[in-house]
Amino acid sequence: MRYSRLIAAGAVAAAAGMIWMRAGAHERITTTVTWDREISPIFQVRCQSCHGTDAKTTMPLTSYAEARPWARAIKHEVLTRRMPIWHAARGYGDFANDPSLSPFEVALIAAWVDGGAPKTLPSTPGSAADTAPPAVSQSASTAASPPGALPTGRALAIRCGDQPLVPGLLMGLKPQLSSGGSMKVVLSRPDGRRDILGWFRDFDPETAPTYWLRTPATIPRGSRIIAEATPPCTLTVVMVPTS
C-alpha cells in the first residue's frame, strides 16, 4: 500500500517538478517564508526519517535542490494529510513519535509553495530575513522520539481479543496485521473505566512502528486489554511490569 501511494505521489510530483524546472528561474516571490529559515527545520524533524539521504523507495528531501522540484506535490500531500505517513487515527490516543504536521506547519508549507518556494530572501540590515528565528514549534522538536527518560520496557506479544494485562507501566503498542488491516485497542480497568489507547488503520507492514504513548499508562492489577482487529493479528505491548 505504501509503495502504490508513493508511485501515485511520484507521478503527481514528476509532473509538478517539470513545471517547476521550466518556471523556477522566473518564479515571482510573494512570501517571506523561506526554505532556509522555516521549511528546512520542519522537514528535518517531520520528513527526513523516510526522505533522508539514504532513501531507497522515496525521493530525498534533505536540501533545497532536492525539495524544490517537488514543491507542489509536497503541498498536495501535506494538505490532504497523506504525508507524513502515520496510521494512527486522530483523536484516538496520543503518541510521542507522531510525525504529523501541526496546522501551523501545514500553513507554512502551503504559503512557501504558493509564494514561489524561495530558498532565502535578499538580506538587508534589520530586515525580517536577518532577525526572525526559525519557526519550528516545540512539539515538532520533541515528537519524533520515544520517551527516552523512562526505564527500558519489556515487549509482550498477546493475542487479539480480550486479554488480561500484567500490572505496571504501559509504554507502547505495536500492532501486527495484514496489509490494509485495522485495530482498535482499548484498556479496560478494574473499576469499569475504559480508555481507547489507539485506533490503527490501513496497516502497512513496511511502515509499522511502535506507537509510544506520550504519557505512559499506569496499569492496575485486574486490568484487561481489548484489541479489536481484522484477523490475522497480534499486539505487542511494551511494559515496565510492577516489581
Long-range contacts (C-beta under 8 A, 24 or more apart in sequence): 1-179, 1-180, 1-202, 1-204, 2-57, 2-85, 2-204, 2-206, 2-207, 3-57, 3-206, 5-82, 5-85, 6-57, 6-58, 9-73, 9-77, 9-82, 9-83, 10-59, 12-73, 12-76, 13-59, 13-69, 13-70, 13-72, 13-73, 13-74, 16-69, 16-70, 16-71, 16-72, 16-73, 17-69, 17-70, 17-73, 19-72, 20-68, 20-69, 20-71, 20-72, 20-117, 21-69, 24-68, 24-69, 27-116, 27-117, 28-116, 29-115, 29-116, 29-118, 29-121, 30-114, 30-115, 30-116, 31-111, 31-112, 31-114, 31-115, 31-116, 31-118, 32-115, 32-121, 32-128, 32-129, 33-108, 33-111, 33-112, 33-115, 33-118, 34-112, 34-118, 34-119, 34-120, 34-121, 34-129, 35-64, 35-67, 35-68, 35-112, 35-117, 35-118, 35-119, 35-120, 36-64, 36-119, 36-120, 37-120, 37-129, 37-132, 37-134, 37-135, 38-108, 38-112, 38-134, 38-135, 38-136, 39-67, 39-108, 39-109, 39-112, 40-64, 41-134, 41-135, 41-136, 41-140, 42-101, 42-105, 42-108, 42-109, 42-136, 42-140, 43-67, 45-99, 45-136, 45-140, 45-141, 45-143, 45-144, 46-84, 46-99, 46-100, 46-101, 46-105, 46-140, 46-144, 47-83, 47-84, 47-99, 49-99, 49-144, 50-84, 50-85, 50-207, 64-119, 68-117, 68-119, 71-112, 71-113, 71-117, 72-113, 74-109, 74-113, 75-109, 75-110, 75-113, 75-114, 78-106, 78-109, 78-110, 79-106, 79-110, 85-204, 85-207, 87-200, 87-201, 87-202, 87-203, 87-204, 87-207, 88-198, 88-199, 88-200, 88-211, 89-198, 89-199, 89-200, 89-201, 92-184, 92-196, 92-197, 92-198, 92-199, 93-185, 93-196, 93-197, 93-198, 93-199, 93-211, 93-213, 94-213, 94-214, 94-215, 95-198, 95-211, 95-212, 95-213, 95-214, 96-142, 96-143, 96-145, 96-146, 96-147, 96-212, 96-213, 96-214, 97-143, 97-144, 97-145, 97-146, 97-209, 97-210, 97-211, 97-212, 98-143, 99-143, 99-144, 102-137, 102-139, 102-140, 104-135, 104-137, 105-137, 105-140, 108-135, 146-171, 146-172, 146-210, 146-212, 147-171, 147-212, 147-214, 147-216, 150-216, 150-240, 151-240, 152-240, 153-238, 153-239, 153-240, 154-238, 154-239, 154-240, 154-241, 155-236, 155-237, 155-238, 156-236, 156-237, 156-238, 156-239, 157-234, 157-235, 157-236, 158-225, 158-227, 158-234, 158-235, 158-236, 158-237, 159-234, 159-235, 160-227, 160-228, 160-229, 160-231, 160-233, 160-234, 160-235, 161-226, 161-227, 162-188, 162-224, 162-225, 162-226, 163-224, 163-225, 163-226, 163-227, 164-223, 164-224, 164-225, 165-219, 165-223, 165-224, 165-225, 165-237, 165-239, 166-219, 166-239, 166-241, 166-242, 167-219, 167-220, 167-221, 167-223, 167-241, 167-242, 168-219, 168-239, 168-240, 168-241, 168-242, 169-216, 169-217, 169-218, 169-219, 169-239, 169-240, 170-197, 170-213, 170-216, 170-217, 170-218, 170-219, 170-237, 170-238, 170-239, 171-212, 171-213, 171-216, 171-238, 171-239, 171-240, 172-210, 172-211, 172-212, 172-213, 172-237, 172-238, 173-197, 173-198, 173-210, 173-211, 173-213, 173-235, 173-236, 173-237, 173-238, 174-208, 174-209, 174-210, 174-211, 174-235, 174-236, 174-237, 174-238, 175-200, 175-203, 175-208, 175-211, 175-227, 175-229, 175-233, 175-234, 175-235, 175-236, 176-208, 176-233, 176-234, 176-235, 176-236, 177-203, 177-205, 177-229, 177-230, 177-232, 177-233, 178-203, 178-205, 178-230, 178-232, 178-233, 179-203, 179-204, 179-205, 180-230, 181-229, 181-230, 181-233, 182-229, 182-230, 183-227, 183-228, 183-229, 183-230, 183-233, 183-235, 184-227, 184-228, 184-229, 185-225, 185-226, 185-227, 185-228, 185-235, 186-225, 186-226, 186-227, 186-228, 187-217, 187-219, 187-223, 187-224, 187-225, 187-226, 188-223, 188-224, 188-225, 188-226, 189-220, 189-222, 189-223, 190-220, 190-221, 190-222, 190-223, 197-225, 210-236, 210-238, 212-238, 216-240
